[in-house]
Amino acid sequence: MRLNKNLNTIMIVVPLKEGENIERALKKFKRKFEKTGVVKELRERQAFTKPSVRKRELLKKAIYIQQMQQKEE
């Protein structure tokens, strides 16, 4: 990924090897695009969530992760 200084946008670069399949390149692009989190952020911005609700969700997620880690031990 490259950050364009002038526009503050992210460009996703997928280098292709000689004779590489286009489907494989698309798969790489989709994976990189998913990792940027653009779609997730866009969905979050569609509706306002109160800070208390956001904090409660983070707390629930932290509790869930902690319980999963305890089960592994």
C-alpha positions, 0 to 999 in steps of 0.5 A: 500500500502506498499513501499519496501525500497530496490526496491523503488516499491509499493506493493498493498495489498488487504486483503481478508475475509474468503469466500470473492468472488474473483471478489470483491477482483479483483475489490478492487485491480483494484481500488487501482491500479488506485489510484496509477496513474501508468498507467497515468504516463506511458502514460504521459511519452510516449511523451514529453510535453513542459513545456509551454504546461503543464503550459497552460493545468494546467491553463485551468484546474484551470479555469475550476475548478474555474468556476464549483465552482462558478456555485455551489454557 
